[in-house]
């Protein structure tokens, strides 16, 4: 019986923490992606300018 309650406690703890982790990832991910998106955007603009000069 003791093992079962321990298992349930672990499960609830895990679920609670994965939920907060998911929230954390949802918060951090856009910030992580931003520099790459900016770099791609700048590269595209640079290419467009060089194409425009031709």
Backbone as CSV, one residue per row, in Angstrom:
resi,resn,N_x,N_y,N_z,CA_x,CA_y,CA_z,C_x,C_y,C_z
1,UNK,0.834,-1.212,0.000,0.000,0.000,0.000,0.868,1.261,0.000
2,UNK,1.930,1.203,0.789,2.812,2.364,0.893,3.440,2.697,-0.468
3,UNK,3.833,1.658,-1.194,4.439,1.852,-2.508,3.465,2.539,-3.457
4,UNK,2.209,2.149,-3.374,1.190,2.718,-4.260,0.999,4.219,-4.002
5,UNK,0.939,4.618,-2.733,0.770,6.046,-2.425,2.010,6.824,-2.849
6,UNK,3.167,6.215,-2.676,4.416,6.856,-3.095,4.412,7.060,-4.609
7,UNK,3.961,6.043,-5.309,3.890,6.095,-6.766,2.935,7.202,-7.208
8,UNK,1.796,7.306,-6.569,0.823,8.351,-6.887,1.405,9.728,-6.612
9,UNK,2.092,9.860,-5.476,2.706,11.137,-5.123,3.731,11.534,-6.180
10,UNK,4.541,10.578,-6.594,5.538,10.836,-7.633,4.864,11.271,-8.921
11,UNK,3.787,10.597,-9.259,3.054,10.897,-10.491,2.513,12.317,-10.478
12,UNK,1.895,12.696,-9.334,1.342,14.058,-9.229,2.441,15.109,-9.271
13,UNK,3.539,14.822,-8.599,4.667,15.745,-8.587,5.210,15.937,-10.004
14,UNK,5.351,14.804,-10.700,5.868,14.829,-12.062,4.942,15.615,-12.976
15,UNK,3.644,15.359,-12.840,2.666,16.035,-13.673,2.687,17.534,-13.430
16,UNK,2.759,17.925,-12.161,2.773,19.340,-11.820,4.021,20.009,-12.395
17,UNK,5.153,19.328,-12.278,6.392,19.935,-12.743,6.520,19.947,-14.257
18,UNK,5.995,18.935,-14.925,6.038,18.962,-16.383,5.136,20.065,-16.902
19,UNK,4.046,20.333,-16.195,3.157,21.422,-16.600,3.874,22.757,-16.472
20,UNK,4.577,22.956,-15.373,5.312,24.217,-15.189,6.481,24.300,-16.169
21,UNK,7.072,23.148,-16.476,8.170,23.108,-17.438,7.667,23.467,-18.832
22,UNK,6.493,22.962,-19.166,5.892,23.271,-20.463,5.629,24.767,-20.577
23,UNK,5.149,25.360,-19.481,4.885,26.801,-19.438,6.193,27.569,-19.626
24,UNK,7.236,27.077,-18.962,8.553,27.703,-19.040,9.094,27.637,-20.466
25,UNK,8.949,26.479,-21.095,9.404,26.297,-22.482,8.619,27.211,-23.415
26,UNK,7.306,27.305,-23.181,6.460,28.172,-24.006,6.894,29.637,-23.882
27,UNK,7.401,29.988,-22.714,7.871,31.350,-22.478,9.237,31.591,-23.123
28,UNK,10.140,30.624,-22.981,11.520,30.768,-23.439,11.673,30.553,-24.935
29,UNK,10.913,29.628,-25.506,11.110,29.246,-26.913,11.079,30.417,-27.893
30,UNK,10.076,31.318,-27.812,10.080,32.457,-28.750,11.331,33.327,-28.619
31,UNK,11.809,33.512,-27.401,13.021,34.302,-27.180,14.232,33.593,-27.784
32,UNK,14.216,32.265,-27.727,15.295,31.456,-28.269,15.284,31.513,-29.794
33,UNK,14.091,31.524,-30.388,13.941,31.528,-31.842,14.182,32.906,-32.453
34,UNK,13.978,33.943,-31.666,14.028,35.313,-32.181,15.324,35.670,-32.907
35,UNK,16.503,35.431,-32.335,17.741,35.812,-33.044,17.868,35.137,-34.405
36,UNK,17.464,33.876,-34.476,17.551,33.161,-35.747,16.602,33.759,-36.777
37,UNK,15.392,34.100,-36.333,14.419,34.715,-37.240,14.928,36.067,-37.746
38,UNK,15.520,36.825,-36.852,16.070,38.130,-37.236,17.204,37.936,-38.237
39,UNK,18.069,36.955,-37.980,19.194,36.678,-38.880,18.693,36.291,-40.266
40,UNK,17.667,35.454,-40.321,17.094,35.043,-41.610,16.508,36.241,-42.336
41,UNK,15.791,37.067,-41.590,15.173,38.271,-42.163,16.232,39.214,-42.744
42,UNK,17.297,39.435,-41.993,18.375,40.312,-42.455,19.051,39.750,-43.699
43,UNK,19.263,38.446,-43.688,19.894,37.786,-44.839,19.029,37.938,-46.082
44,UNK,17.716,37.765,-45.916,16.786,37.919,-47.039,16.813,39.342,-47.579
45,UNK,16.826,40.320,-46.673,16.866,41.723,-47.100,18.153,42.040,-47.839
46,UNK,19.265,41.472,-47.351,20.559,41.688,-47.984,20.544,41.110,-49.399
47,UNK,19.985,39.927,-49.530,19.887,39.281,-50.850,18.999,40.098,-51.779
48,UNK,17.882,40.597,-51.257,16.964,41.400,-52.067,17.653,42.659,-52.557
49,UNK,18.457,43.299,-51.702,19.193,44.504,-52.096,20.192,44.192,-53.196
50,UNK,20.918,43.073,-53.045,21.905,42.718,-54.059,21.222,42.358,-55.381
51,UNK,20.034,41.754,-55.311,19.291,41.450,-56.527,18.773,42.718,-57.174
52,UNK,18.385,43.677,-56.339,17.868,44.942,-56.846,18.933,45.749,-57.583
53,UNK,20.193,45.613,-57.188,21.308,46.357,-57.817,21.618,45.826,-59.212
54,UNK,21.365,44.545,-59.429,21.696,43.932,-60.734,20.853,44.480,-61.856
